[in-house]
Structure formats: structure tokens, C-alpha cells
Amino acid sequence: MTKLFFKMGVMVLPLMLPACEGAGEQNATVSPEKDPLNVVFMIGDGMGVGQLTTMFYYKDGASAFEDFKEVGFINTSSASNKVTDSAGAGTAFATGQKSFNRGLGLDMDSMPVPSILSVLKSQGYQTGLVSVSSITHATPAAFYAKVTDRDMEEEIAEQLVGANLDFFAGGGLSFFNKRNDGRDLFEELVALGYRMDSVQVGSVGDVGVPYGYLLADGGLEPRHKGRGDFLPRATQTALQRLSAAEKGFFLMVEGSYIDWAGHAKDKNFLLAEMMDFEETLAYVIDFVKSDGNTLLIVTGDHETGGVSVGKGKSIDEVEVYFNTDQHTADLVPVFAMGPGAENFKGFYQNNDIFHKILRSLGADQ
């Protein structure tokens, strides 16, 4: 199989990975019977216990989360704030190092830290990102960008061009082709060999080339306002493309607007986004079960809205309550399935997930 590797004028970072910060992680021994070849990391942005609980009351039939037997909890605080933002949380996931709010891919001294995508890419893995927000938004950007502020989205887009991703899908087209510097990064990606599309996520033809989908100027529409089945469809296409790799793959999938619903304190918005995430999760679970060699991790980067499910108008009803329109410091659950899933039980720091993934893969650290 032919693999295309593209290099641009970007800084190459030495492979120096941060040490684990969680006390529990220091004594952990990760020795799965069979190292998982692939990883799917699903992040429900803003998804805590309350958001998950809605699926057990408002969804017809069983929740996909009931399939998980291995469950843990993470502390989501960043190094600078007890209550993290998505940039600080994404950086912890992507680099294994807690850092400051708003920064992406940097340590506390604003020095760049290798991401799990770059680490695995150097070892031959295929890599991909899917998000309903702009692909330059905080969570997906944390996996490839190094900037001091998450709002530097034109610079983040420029760094994506040099990130050597094999697949990406989301919004953010305007940061590529309506830039202040006049560059057309969309066409630059085409020139590098990417199959680019700004209309829809189609089926993958040639699995030997990288694919990029930028389907909105900013983020895509919320599900209840017409987004359709983008997230499950893009995830399915990503798995089709990446699973054809010889070495293995790492795919991050973000349900971005669970967070937005919490900020809006909007029950219907929240339920629509959670249903969308559930639909995507159900498909990934089926893939994991049939593949037998993929590790699935599902968590939230933080909780948003102080969501709880309590008594409704009658004894047989429940209602969704929002205690704030901001992020909270709530512990967030982690669900794992597949080879190495047992390593994600217990209570630990969010940055430990990076180390647990690499150890489960048997990758060099």
C-alpha cells in the first residue's frame, strides 16, 4: 500500500514525552494480553454524568453506554485553573501534560509539546480527526496545533496543512480560504495530494491518499437545526479510510455541541446533541466488536451547565436542570472497550489518558 507523507516548513519537535502527573499512574502497570492496534478516542465536549444520564431516560431503548464494563473518572482541571476550558483539557488529552487555559499544545512555559498524533505518526500510524465544530476549534486543534491562544484560528489552520493528517472532517472553511493573508490553504491541501471537499462527506475511493472535508465556514449547524447525520457519517467514512492502513490508526471524534447546549441551558439542544453522539457511538461500538483489535475510549473534556436530571411535573416524569451556563469542575466519566480497556478504570488526571493510550498500544514513550 502506498502511503503519502507530506513535509512543509514546520518545526520538527524532538520525541520527548512528558512524565505522568497522576499519582495513580506512576504505579500503574499496563500489560494487556493483546496490544490494540487501533484507537478511537471519542470526546463529548461538555459531557458529564448529567448529560449521560439523559440518555437513560429520554432515549427509546437502551443507551449505547450500557455496553461498557470498564469505567473510570478523571479530574479535568488544567494547570492554571480548577475549572478548565476546552483548550486546556484538549492539550492534556493530546500531549499528556496539563497546561494553561486557552493555550494549545504548549507547556506552562509556552514551549511546544509533541501530541499523540505526531508521536504515533512517527511510528507509521494513520491519524484522523472528526468534529462538528470548526476543525480549528480548541478540542481538535489541541491534537495538532501549538499556539498561545485558541482564537488564533488562521494560524491553527496553517498548522493543520503541515500536520500530515490522513483524514479530517469538520467546519472552519473560512480559516482556510477567506484569510487575512490572502492564502488559500484549501488549494494548498489539494496541491499536497489531499482529496478535499466543501460540500459533503462522500465515500472513500483511493485509501492511499489523505482526505479532508471542510463543510461550513465556521462550525456546522446544531443537529436540531439541520446538521443531519454528519457526525456518524463522517466517523464511518474515517474508519473506512483509516482501517485500511497496514500499521494501525488513531481517530479522535468530537461531539462539540453538547458543550454549546450547556452554555445555552437548552434542554432540546442538549438532547439532540446527545442523541447524535449516541448514534455515532453505537456505530463505533459495532466496529470495535467486529474488528476485535481496536481500543475505544469515550469521555468528556469537562462538564458544562451543571446538568442534573431530577423530578418533573409528575411522579413519573423527570426534567433536565441546568445549574450554570459555564463549565464546572465536576469529575467526568471515562468509558473503555476493547484490548487494553481495563487500564482506564479508577480515578486519575485527564492527562493520564495520553499515557494510558500509548502504553496500551505498546508504543515507545
C-alpha positions in Angstrom: 0.0 0.0 0.0 1.4 3.4 -0.9 1.5 5.9 1.9 1.9 9.6 1.3 3.9 11.7 3.7 4.0 15.4 3.2 6.6 17.8 4.8 6.4 21.5 4.9 8.4 24.2 6.5 7.4 23.4 10.0 9.3 22.9 13.2 10.1 19.3 13.9 9.9 18.5 17.6 12.1 16.1 19.4 10.3 13.0 20.7 10.4 13.9 24.4 7.2 12.9 26.1 6.0 14.4 29.4 6.1 12.3 32.5 2.8 11.2 34.0 1.4 13.6 36.6 -1.2 11.4 38.3 -0.1 9.6 41.4 -2.1 6.6 40.5 -0.5 6.5 37.1 3.0 6.4 38.5 2.4 2.9 40.0 0.2 1.6 37.2 1.3 -1.5 35.2 -0.2 -1.7 31.8 0.2 -5.2 30.3 -2.8 -6.1 28.2 -2.8 -9.7 26.8 -3.1 -8.2 23.3 -1.9 -4.7 22.3 -4.7 -2.9 20.5 -3.6 -1.8 17.0 -6.1 1.0 16.6 -7.6 3.6 18.9 -10.8 5.6 18.6 -11.0 8.4 21.1 -14.5 9.9 21.4 -14.9 13.2 23.3 -18.2 14.6 24.2 -17.3 18.3 24.7 -19.0 19.4 27.9 -20.3 15.9 28.6 -20.6 14.9 32.3 -22.7 12.4 34.3 -25.8 14.6 34.0 -25.6 14.7 30.2 -25.0 10.9 30.0 -28.0 10.3 32.4 -30.4 11.9 29.9 -29.8 9.0 27.5 -31.1 6.6 30.1 -34.4 8.5 30.4 -35.0 10.3 27.1 -33.8 7.8 24.6 -36.1 5.0 23.3 -34.4 1.7 24.1 -31.1 1.0 25.8 -28.3 3.5 25.8 -25.1 2.6 24.0 -23.2 3.5 27.2 -24.7 0.3 28.8 -22.3 -1.7 26.7 -19.3 -0.6 28.7 -17.9 -2.6 31.5 -14.7 -0.6 32.2 -15.4 2.8 33.7 -13.2 5.4 35.4 -13.3 9.1 36.3 -11.0 12.0 35.5 -10.2 15.3 37.2 -10.4 17.8 34.4 -8.6 20.8 36.0 -5.9 22.5 34.0 -2.6 23.5 35.5 -3.7 27.1 35.6 -7.4 26.8 36.6 -9.5 24.4 38.7 -12.2 24.8 36.0 -10.6 24.1 32.6 -11.6 25.3 29.2 -11.6 23.0 26.2 -8.1 24.2 25.1 -6.5 23.2 28.4 -8.4 19.9 28.5 -7.6 19.1 24.9 -4.0 19.8 25.5 -3.9 17.4 28.4 -5.5 14.7 26.3 -3.3 15.3 23.3 0.1 15.8 24.9 -0.1 14.1 28.3 0.7 17.4 30.0 -1.6 19.7 31.9 -1.1 23.3 30.9 -2.9 26.7 30.9 -6.4 27.6 29.8 -6.7 28.9 26.2 -3.3 27.6 25.1 -3.0 24.6 22.7 -0.2 22.1 22.6 2.1 24.1 24.8 3.5 23.5 28.3 3.3 26.1 31.1 6.4 27.9 29.7 4.6 28.1 26.3 7.0 25.6 24.8 5.6 23.1 22.3 4.9 19.6 23.4 4.6 16.6 21.0 1.0 15.4 20.5 -0.2 11.8 20.4 -0.9 12.3 16.7 2.7 13.3 15.9 4.1 10.5 18.2 2.0 7.8 16.5 2.5 9.3 13.0 6.3 8.9 13.5 5.7 5.2 14.2 3.7 4.7 11.0 0.2 5.1 12.3 -2.6 6.7 10.3 -4.3 9.6 12.1 -7.7 11.4 11.8 -9.9 14.0 13.4 -13.7 14.5 13.2 -15.6 17.4 14.8 -18.9 19.1 14.2 -17.2 22.4 15.2 -14.5 24.1 13.1 -11.6 21.7 12.7 -9.6 24.7 14.1 -11.6 24.8 17.3 -10.0 24.2 20.6 -10.5 20.4 21.0 -9.5 19.1 17.6 -6.8 21.8 17.3 -5.2 20.6 20.5 -4.1 17.5 18.6 -2.0 19.3 16.0 -1.6 23.0 16.8 0.9 24.9 19.0 -0.5 28.4 19.8 -0.8 30.5 22.9 -4.5 31.3 22.3 -7.2 29.2 20.9 -8.7 32.1 19.0 -5.7 32.2 16.7 -7.6 30.1 14.2 -6.0 31.3 11.0 -2.6 30.3 12.4 -4.1 27.0 13.6 -5.4 26.3 10.1 -1.9 26.9 8.7 -0.5 24.4 11.1 -3.1 21.8 10.0 -1.7 22.0 6.5 1.6 20.7 7.9 0.1 18.3 10.4 0.2 15.3 8.0 -3.2 14.1 8.9 -4.7 11.2 6.9 -8.3 12.2 7.4 -10.1 15.2 8.8 -13.7 16.4 8.7 -15.5 19.4 10.2 -16.1 23.0 9.7 -13.8 26.0 9.5 -13.5 26.6 5.8 -13.2 30.3 6.1 -10.0 30.0 8.1 -8.5 28.2 5.0 -9.8 30.2 2.0 -11.0 33.6 3.4 -7.9 34.6 5.2 -6.4 37.9 6.1 -3.1 37.0 4.4 -4.8 36.0 1.2 -3.6 32.4 1.1 -5.9 29.7 0.0 -5.0 26.8 2.3 -7.8 24.6 0.8 -6.0 24.7 -2.6 -2.6 24.2 -0.9 -4.0 21.0 0.7 -5.2 19.9 -2.8 -1.7 20.6 -4.1 -0.3 18.3 -1.4 -2.4 15.4 -2.6 -5.5 15.7 -0.4 -8.9 14.8 -1.7 -10.7 17.9 -0.5 -14.5 18.5 -0.4 -16.5 21.5 0.9 -20.0 20.1 0.1 -20.4 16.7 1.7 -18.7 13.7 3.2 -18.6 11.1 0.5 -17.4 7.6 0.3 -13.6 6.9 0.3 -12.3 5.8 -3.0 -8.5 5.6 -3.0 -7.4 4.7 0.5 -3.8 5.5 -0.3 -4.4 9.3 -0.2 -5.4 11.7 2.6 -8.9 13.1 2.7 -10.2 16.5 4.1 -13.7 17.8 4.5 -14.5 21.4 5.4 -18.3 21.7 5.2 -19.0 25.1 6.7 -17.3 28.5 7.1 -17.5 28.1 10.9 -18.9 25.2 12.8 -21.7 23.1 11.3 -25.3 23.6 12.3 -26.6 22.1 15.5 -28.3 18.7 15.0 -31.8 20.1 15.8 -31.3 22.9 13.3 -30.5 20.8 10.2 -27.0 19.4 10.5 -28.2 15.9 9.7 -26.2 12.8 10.3 -22.8 14.4 9.7 -21.1 13.0 12.8 -22.0 9.3 12.4 -21.4 9.5 8.6 -18.0 11.3 8.9 -17.0 8.8 11.6 -18.0 5.9 9.4 -16.0 7.3 6.5 -13.0 8.0 8.7 -13.0 4.4 9.9 -13.3 3.1 6.4 -10.3 5.2 5.3 -8.1 4.6 8.3 -8.7 1.0 8.9 -7.2 0.2 5.5 -3.8 1.1 7.0 -1.2 -1.6 7.5 0.1 -0.3 10.8 -3.0 0.9 12.6 -4.7 4.2 13.3 -5.7 6.8 15.8 -9.0 8.6 15.3 -10.4 11.4 17.5 -14.2 12.1 17.2 -15.7 15.1 19.0 -19.3 15.8 19.7 -18.7 19.5 20.1 -22.1 21.0 20.8 -23.0 19.1 23.9 -21.0 21.9 25.4 -22.8 24.6 23.5 -26.2 23.3 24.8 -24.9 23.5 28.3 -23.8 27.1 27.8 -27.3 27.9 26.3 -29.0 26.0 29.1 -31.2 24.4 26.4 -32.7 21.0 27.1 -33.8 20.3 23.5 -30.4 21.3 22.1 -28.7 19.0 24.7 -30.9 16.0 23.9 -30.4 16.4 20.2 -26.6 16.5 20.5 -26.5 13.6 23.0 -28.7 11.5 20.6 -26.3 12.4 17.8 -23.3 11.3 19.9 -25.1 8.1 20.9 -25.8 7.3 17.3 -22.2 7.7 16.4 -21.1 5.8 19.5 -23.3 2.9 18.6 -21.7 2.6 15.2 -18.2 2.7 16.7 -19.1 0.1 19.2 -20.2 -2.2 16.4 -16.9 -1.5 14.6 -14.9 -2.3 17.7 -16.8 -5.5 18.4 -16.4 -6.8 14.8 -12.8 -5.6 14.5 -11.5 -7.1 17.7 -8.3 -5.1 17.7 -9.4 -1.6 18.4 -9.4 0.2 21.7 -12.3 2.7 22.2 -12.2 5.4 24.9 -15.1 7.7 25.5 -15.1 10.7 27.8 -15.8 14.4 28.1 -13.2 17.2 28.3 -15.1 18.8 31.1 -18.8 19.3 32.2 -20.8 22.3 31.1 -24.0 23.5 32.6 -24.1 21.7 35.9 -26.6 19.4 34.4 -28.7 17.2 36.6 -31.8 15.0 35.9 -34.5 15.4 38.6 -38.1 15.2 39.4 -40.5 16.5 36.8 -44.1 17.7 37.0 -45.4 14.3 38.0 -44.1 11.4 39.9 -43.5 9.5 36.6 -41.6 12.3 34.9 -38.0 13.6 35.0 -36.7 17.0 34.0 -33.3 18.3 32.9 -31.9 21.1 35.1 -29.0 23.5 34.4 -27.3 25.0 37.5 -25.0 27.3 35.5 -24.2 28.4 31.9 -20.5 27.8 32.4 -18.0 24.9 32.7 -17.8 23.1 36.1 -15.1 21.2 37.9 -17.1 18.0 38.1 -15.3 14.8 37.7 -16.0 13.3 34.3 -16.5 9.6 33.5 -14.3 7.6 31.1 -15.6 4.5 29.3 -13.3 2.0 27.6 -13.8 -1.1 25.4 -11.5 -3.4 23.6 -7.9 -4.6 24.2 -6.4 -2.5 27.0 -9.8 -1.2 28.3 -9.1 -2.4 31.8 -6.3 0.2 32.1 -8.8 3.1 32.1 -10.6 2.2 35.4 -10.2 4.1 38.6 -9.7 7.8 39.4 -7.0 9.8 37.7 -6.0 13.0 36.0 -7.1 13.9 32.4 -3.6 14.0 31.1 -3.1 10.3 32.2 -5.3 9.2 29.3 -2.4 10.1 26.9 0.0 7.8 28.7 -2.6 5.0 29.1 -3.3 5.0 25.4 0.4 4.8 24.5 1.1 2.1 27.0 -1.9 0.1 25.8 -0.6 0.4 22.3 2.9 -0.7 23.3 4.2 2.4 21.7 7.5 3.9 22.6 7.4 6.7 25.3 
